[in-house]
Amino acid sequence: MHMTKNALVRTSLPGPCAKDLLERRHHIVPDAVSYGIPTFVEKAEGARVTDVDGNTFIDFAGAIGTINVGHCHAKVKEALHDQVEKFIHTGFNVMMYEPYIALAEKLAELAPGNHDKKVLLQNSGAEAVENVVKVARKYTGRQGVVTFANAFHGRTLMTMSMTSKVKPYKFGFGPFAPEVYKAPFPYAYRRPKGMNEDEYVDFMIEQFEDFLIKEVAPETIAAVVMEPVQGEGGFIVPDPRFVQTVKGLCEQHGILFVADEIQTGFGRTGHYFACDHYDVVPDLITVSKSLGAGMPISGVIGRKEIMDAAGPGELGGTYSGNPVSCRAALAAIEIIEEEELNQRADVIGQKVKKAFHELKEEVNCIGDVRGIGAMVAVEIVRDKEEKTPDKVSTAKMIAHAQQQGLLVLGAGVYGNVIRFLMPLVITDEELEEGLEIITNSVRKVWNEKAQYSI
């Protein structure tokens, strides 16, 4: 068994205690609620998670990108305890409270653009996307919503309709919401053979312009919703020129440009907002995940005149902007500032990319290494020349890494991407150990496959 300092798996997975819990889980929780690793957490701190059998894991998953400031940060715990002692919830629509206002002010201050902004708080990422659509439709008087191929925006009816990946998110759950259109999105790694990157960007811009002629009339579109880096789609990074052209066409046609920053925001890409990498200022921004340091909260940040288009009572929700979650979010932002986690994200990303660029020279299964800041992913293929996605090997690599004590996630429309969402507070020692585990897992699975193929 691989013995390491930070990651230590003493039992089989699941261990004895986890087996009992897993049996109870299968009796009571629908199988449709998936799990990545067959064990249960007992405690977590920073970038390490310990399960009920005493196994310790280095966390490269970050609760699906929600723990940029780490598990159970002291500042977050202090803020939560302080708020719980005062009151837990009153409903902002019933009796208001200061933490909602303080968080809204902070988000407006941090968001790109010098224009006046207003902020609506909600509970989850999907709910933020639902509300951004409501706001955009109300302001523009239009119904159409444009998203992109490979996009993921949530699991509710509207956000499922906006999401691109059919299985497991949409299959059998239709019919879907009307007036949602999917535009082509650049995927540079999978561009046509013989086309260089500049030519491909030109081609994708033409495709988008054609889309506004062939698929939907621009004057019927309320909003174009774009992830600055596609998350579930496989950490696909668009060329800045494509993003800027889409924004320009939105301005030309009176369409609102929405940045879905739910996975990309709050330090993940080396900025508070990934759209800063493209020199564009969105009209509306959705936020969630690492904003709350593990507490459920989300928001819509937008131009004042757009956010004020809806009338009293038309936006809100029972738990929206819960005060305990607001305090966690304020603490998280404070941590990002004080511990310079935006800068730390760049360092982490460089180390991850370096490790996989070196491994790419050794094995033939790493097709692409991509990302911005610490939002980095590796695409696994059967052969670097043909670029055929290898979903089976990817799953084996992830499973092997988990057995060695690393929490890591897959992604991608073809299920062949390993993505990295480690807490930005991860130590250099934990990072290097985690990278050793995952690179060894990739190497082992590939070598076994190559040997079997001979």
C-alpha positions in Angstrom: 0.0 0.0 0.0 1.3 3.5 -0.9 2.3 5.1 2.4 2.4 8.9 2.3 2.5 11.7 4.8 -0.8 13.5 4.1 -2.9 10.9 2.2 -3.2 7.6 4.1 -5.7 4.8 3.2 -5.6 2.2 5.9 -8.6 0.1 4.8 -10.2 -1.1 1.7 -12.8 1.4 0.3 -15.4 1.3 1.6 -14.0 0.4 5.1 -16.0 -1.3 7.8 -17.8 1.8 9.1 -18.4 3.1 5.6 -19.8 -0.2 4.5 -22.6 0.0 7.1 -23.4 3.6 6.1 -23.4 2.6 2.4 -25.9 -0.1 3.1 -28.1 2.3 4.9 -27.7 4.8 2.1 -28.8 2.3 -0.6 -31.9 1.5 1.4 -33.0 5.2 1.7 -31.3 7.4 -0.9 -32.2 7.1 -4.6 -29.5 5.6 -6.7 -29.9 8.6 -9.0 -27.9 10.6 -6.4 -24.4 9.5 -7.4 -21.2 9.4 -5.4 -17.6 9.7 -6.4 -16.0 7.7 -3.7 -17.6 4.9 -1.6 -17.0 6.3 1.8 -18.3 8.9 4.3 -16.6 12.0 5.7 -15.9 12.3 9.4 -14.0 15.6 9.4 -12.2 17.9 7.0 -9.8 20.8 7.3 -7.9 22.8 4.7 -7.3 20.5 1.8 -7.5 17.2 3.8 -10.6 15.0 4.4 -10.8 12.1 6.9 -13.4 9.4 6.5 -15.3 7.4 9.1 -12.7 4.6 9.0 -9.8 7.0 9.7 -8.5 7.2 6.1 -7.2 10.5 5.1 -7.5 12.0 1.6 -5.9 15.0 -0.1 -8.8 17.0 -1.7 -8.4 17.8 -5.4 -12.2 18.1 -5.8 -13.1 20.8 -3.3 -16.7 19.7 -2.9 -17.2 20.3 -6.7 -15.4 23.6 -6.6 -17.0 25.1 -3.5 -14.1 25.1 -1.1 -11.5 27.5 -2.6 -10.8 28.8 1.0 -10.5 25.3 2.3 -12.6 23.1 4.6 -13.5 24.6 8.0 -11.4 27.7 7.8 -11.1 29.3 11.3 -12.5 32.6 10.0 -15.5 30.9 8.5 -16.2 28.9 11.6 -15.9 32.0 13.8 -18.4 33.9 11.5 -20.9 31.0 11.6 -20.7 30.7 15.4 -21.2 34.4 15.9 -24.2 34.6 13.6 -25.9 31.4 15.0 -25.7 33.0 18.5 -27.7 36.0 17.3 -30.3 34.6 14.9 -30.4 31.9 12.2 -33.1 33.1 9.9 -35.9 35.6 9.6 -36.6 35.6 5.9 -35.2 38.7 4.2 -38.7 39.3 2.7 -40.1 39.4 6.3 -37.5 41.2 8.4 -34.3 42.3 6.8 -30.8 41.9 8.2 -27.4 43.6 7.7 -25.3 40.6 6.5 -27.4 40.5 3.2 -26.7 44.2 2.6 -23.0 43.9 3.5 -22.5 40.9 1.1 -24.4 42.6 -1.7 -22.2 45.7 -1.3 -19.0 43.6 -1.3 -20.1 41.7 -4.5 -21.0 44.9 -6.3 -17.6 46.4 -5.3 -15.6 43.3 -6.6 -17.6 42.7 -9.8 -16.1 44.1 -13.0 -17.3 47.5 -14.4 -17.6 51.0 -12.9 -21.4 51.2 -13.5 -23.9 51.2 -10.6 -24.8 47.7 -9.6 -27.5 45.9 -7.6 -27.3 42.3 -6.1 -29.9 39.7 -5.6 -29.0 36.7 -3.3 -30.3 33.2 -3.6 -29.5 29.7 -2.4 -27.9 27.7 -5.2 -26.2 28.1 -8.5 -29.2 26.8 -10.5 -31.4 29.2 -8.7 -29.1 32.1 -9.6 -29.3 31.1 -13.2 -33.1 30.8 -13.0 -33.3 34.3 -11.6 -30.8 35.8 -14.1 -33.2 34.6 -16.9 -36.2 36.2 -15.1 -34.3 39.5 -14.7 -33.1 39.5 -18.3 -36.6 38.7 -19.7 -38.2 41.4 -17.5 -35.7 44.1 -18.6 -35.7 43.3 -22.3 -39.3 42.2 -22.8 -37.8 39.3 -24.8 -38.1 35.6 -24.2 -35.1 33.9 -26.0 -32.1 32.6 -24.1 -28.9 31.5 -25.8 -26.4 29.2 -24.2 -23.5 27.2 -25.7 -22.5 23.7 -26.7 -20.8 21.8 -23.8 -22.5 24.2 -21.3 -23.7 23.3 -17.8 -26.0 25.6 -15.9 -27.9 23.4 -13.4 -30.5 20.7 -12.9 -33.8 22.6 -12.6 -36.2 22.7 -15.6 -34.9 26.0 -17.0 -31.2 25.3 -16.2 -31.5 21.7 -17.6 -32.8 23.2 -20.8 -29.8 25.5 -20.9 -27.4 22.6 -20.2 -25.8 20.8 -23.1 -24.7 17.4 -21.8 -27.6 15.0 -22.3 -26.6 12.1 -20.1 -26.9 12.1 -17.1 -28.4 15.6 -16.8 -31.3 15.6 -19.3 -32.0 12.1 -20.5 -35.6 11.2 -19.9 -36.4 14.4 -18.0 -38.1 16.4 -20.9 -40.0 18.2 -22.3 -37.7 21.2 -21.6 -38.3 24.9 -21.3 -39.0 26.6 -24.7 -37.0 29.5 -26.2 -33.6 28.2 -25.2 -31.1 28.0 -28.0 -27.6 26.3 -28.1 -24.9 28.2 -30.0 -21.6 26.6 -31.1 -18.7 27.1 -28.6 -14.9 26.9 -29.5 -13.2 23.8 -28.3 -9.6 24.4 -29.6 -8.3 21.0 -28.9 -11.0 19.4 -31.1 -10.8 21.9 -34.0 -10.8 20.4 -37.5 -7.5 19.0 -38.7 -5.4 21.4 -40.8 -6.9 24.5 -39.1 -4.6 26.6 -36.9 -5.9 28.3 -33.8 -6.4 31.8 -35.4 -8.3 30.3 -38.3 -10.4 28.3 -35.9 -11.4 31.4 -33.9 -12.4 33.1 -37.1 -14.4 30.0 -38.1 -16.2 29.9 -34.7 -17.0 33.6 -34.8 -18.6 33.0 -38.3 -20.5 30.1 -36.8 -21.9 32.3 -34.1 -22.8 35.1 -36.6 -24.6 32.5 -38.7 -26.4 31.1 -35.7 -28.0 34.6 -35.2 -29.3 34.3 -38.8 -30.2 30.6 -39.1 -31.3 29.6 -35.6 -32.8 32.6 -33.8 -33.5 36.3 -34.6 -31.3 38.5 -32.4 -34.2 40.9 -31.6 -36.0 38.0 -29.8 -33.1 37.2 -27.5 -33.1 38.4 -23.9 -29.7 37.1 -22.9 -26.6 35.2 -24.0 -25.3 33.1 -21.0 -21.7 32.0 -21.1 -19.3 30.3 -18.7 -16.0 32.1 -19.1 -14.4 28.7 -18.7 -16.8 25.8 -19.2 -16.9 23.7 -16.1 -18.7 20.4 -16.4 -18.1 20.6 -20.2 -14.4 19.9 -19.5 -12.7 23.2 -18.5 -12.8 24.4 -22.0 -11.2 27.8 -22.3 -12.5 30.1 -25.2 -10.2 32.4 -27.1 -10.6 36.0 -25.8 -11.4 37.2 -29.3 -14.4 34.9 -29.4 -15.7 36.1 -26.1 -15.2 39.8 -27.0 -17.0 39.3 -30.4 -20.0 37.7 -28.7 -20.1 40.5 -26.2 -19.9 43.0 -29.1 -22.8 41.3 -31.0 -24.9 41.4 -27.8 -24.3 45.1 -27.5 -25.2 45.6 -31.2 -28.5 43.8 -30.8 -29.6 44.9 -27.4 -29.0 41.4 -25.9 -27.8 41.1 -22.3 -24.4 39.3 -21.8 -24.4 37.1 -18.8 -21.3 35.5 -17.3 -22.0 32.3 -15.4 -19.2 32.5 -12.8 -20.6 29.9 -10.5 -17.6 27.5 -10.8 -15.0 30.0 -12.1 -15.5 32.7 -9.5 -13.7 33.7 -6.3 -10.1 32.8 -6.9 -10.4 29.7 -9.0 -8.9 31.3 -12.2 -6.6 33.8 -10.4 -9.2 36.6 -10.3 -12.4 37.1 -8.4 -14.1 36.8 -11.8 -12.9 34.8 -14.8 -14.4 37.3 -17.2 -11.6 39.7 -16.2 -9.2 37.5 -18.3 -11.2 38.5 -21.4 -11.4 42.2 -20.8 -15.2 42.1 -21.0 -17.8 43.6 -18.6 -20.9 41.5 -18.3 -24.4 43.0 -17.8 -25.2 40.3 -15.3 -23.1 37.8 -13.4 -24.2 34.6 -11.5 -22.1 33.5 -8.5 -22.3 30.6 -6.0 -20.0 27.6 -5.1 -16.8 29.0 -3.5 -18.6 32.2 -2.5 -20.1 30.5 0.5 -17.1 28.4 1.7 -19.4 25.4 1.8 -22.6 27.1 2.9 -25.5 27.3 0.3 -25.6 30.8 -1.2 -25.7 32.3 -4.7 -26.3 35.6 -6.3 -27.0 37.7 -9.3 -24.9 40.8 -9.8 -26.1 43.2 -12.4 -26.5 46.7 -13.8 -28.8 48.8 -11.6 -31.3 49.6 -14.3 -31.6 45.9 -15.3 -31.9 44.6 -11.7 -34.6 47.2 -11.0 -36.8 46.2 -13.9 -38.8 43.7 -11.9 -41.4 44.9 -9.5 -41.8 44.4 -5.7 -42.3 40.8 -4.7 -41.3 39.4 -8.1 -37.9 38.2 -7.0 -37.0 36.4 -3.7 -37.4 33.2 -1.9 -37.9 31.8 1.7 -34.2 31.1 2.4 -32.6 33.4 -0.2 -29.6 35.1 1.2 -29.8 33.3 4.5 -27.8 35.4 7.2 -25.6 32.5 8.2 -24.6 31.8 4.6 -24.0 35.6 4.1 -21.6 35.7 7.0 -19.8 32.7 5.6 -19.5 34.4 2.3 -18.2 37.6 3.8 -15.6 35.6 5.7 -14.6 33.7 2.5 -14.0 37.0 0.6 -11.9 38.3 3.5 -9.8 35.1 3.4 -9.2 35.4 -0.4 -8.0 39.0 0.2 -5.9 38.4 3.2 -4.3 35.1 2.1 -3.8 36.3 -1.5 -5.6 33.3 -2.9 -6.0 34.8 -6.4 -2.2 34.9 -6.7 -2.0 31.4 -5.1 -4.3 30.1 -7.8 -1.8 31.0 -10.5 1.1 29.2 -8.7 -1.1 26.1 -8.2 -2.1 26.1 -11.8 1.4 26.3 -13.1 2.5 23.4 -10.9 -0.4 21.2 -12.1 0.3 22.1 -15.8 4.0 21.4 -15.4 3.4 18.0 -13.9 1.1 16.9 -16.7 3.1 18.5 -19.6 6.1 16.4 -18.3 3.9 13.3 -18.1 2.5 14.0 -21.6 6.0 13.4 -23.0 6.0 10.0 -21.4 2.5 8.5 -22.1 0.4 8.6 -25.2 -3.0 9.1 -23.4 -2.8 12.8 -22.5 -4.3 14.7 -25.3 -4.6 18.2 -23.8 -3.6 20.1 -20.7 -5.6 23.3 -20.3 -7.0 25.9 -18.0 -6.6 29.3 -16.4 -5.2 29.8 -12.9 -6.0 26.8 -10.8 -8.9 25.7 -13.0 -6.9 23.1 -14.9 -7.9 19.9 -16.6 -6.4 17.0 -18.5 -8.1 15.3 -21.4 -7.5 11.6 -21.7 -7.5 10.0 -25.1 -6.7 6.5 -26.6 -4.1 8.0 -29.0 -2.7 11.6 -29.2 -2.9 11.6 -33.0 -6.5 10.5 -33.3 -7.7 12.2 -30.1 -10.4 9.5 -29.5 -11.9 10.1 -26.0 -11.1 7.4 -23.5 -13.8 7.5 -20.9 -13.1 4.0 -19.5 -9.4 4.7 -18.8 -10.3 8.1 -17.3 -12.7 6.4 -14.8 -10.0 3.8 -13.9 -7.4 6.6 -13.3 -9.7 8.4 -11.0 -10.7 5.3 -9.1 -7.0 4.3 -8.7 -6.1 7.8 -7.4 -9.0 7.6 -4.9 -7.7 4.2 -3.6 -4.4 5.9 -3.0 -6.0 8.8 -1.0 -6.8 11.5 -3.5 -10.3 13.0 -4.0 -10.5 13.9 -7.7 -13.3 14.4 -10.2 -14.0 13.7 -13.9 -15.8 16.0 -16.4 -16.3 16.6 -20.1 -19.0 15.9 -22.6 -17.2 12.7 -23.5 -16.5 11.8 -19.8 -12.7 11.7 -20.5 -11.5 14.8 -18.6 -9.8 14.8 -15.2 -10.4 18.2 -13.5 -8.7 19.8 -10.6 -10.6 21.9 -8.0 -8.3 21.7 -5.0 -8.7 24.3 -2.2 -6.5 27.2 -2.9 -5.1 27.0 0.7 -3.5 23.6 -0.1 0.1 23.4 1.0 2.9 22.8 -1.4 3.5 19.5 0.2 -0.1 18.4 -0.2 -0.2 19.6 -3.7 3.0 17.8 -4.7 1.8 14.6 -3.0 -1.6 14.8 -4.7 0.1 15.4 -8.1 2.3 12.4 -7.5 -0.7 10.2 -6.8 -2.7 11.3 -9.9 0.2 11.2 -12.3 1.2 7.7 -11.0 -2.4 6.6 -11.5 -2.5 7.9 -15.1 0.8 6.2 -15.7 -0.2 2.9 -14.2 -3.5 2.6 -16.0 -1.9 3.6 -19.3 1.0 1.2 -19.0 -1.4 -1.7 -18.1 -3.5 -0.9 -21.1 -0.5 -0.6 -23.4 0.8 -3.9 -22.1 -2.6 -5.6 -22.6 -2.8 -4.2 -26.2 0.5 -5.8 -27.2 
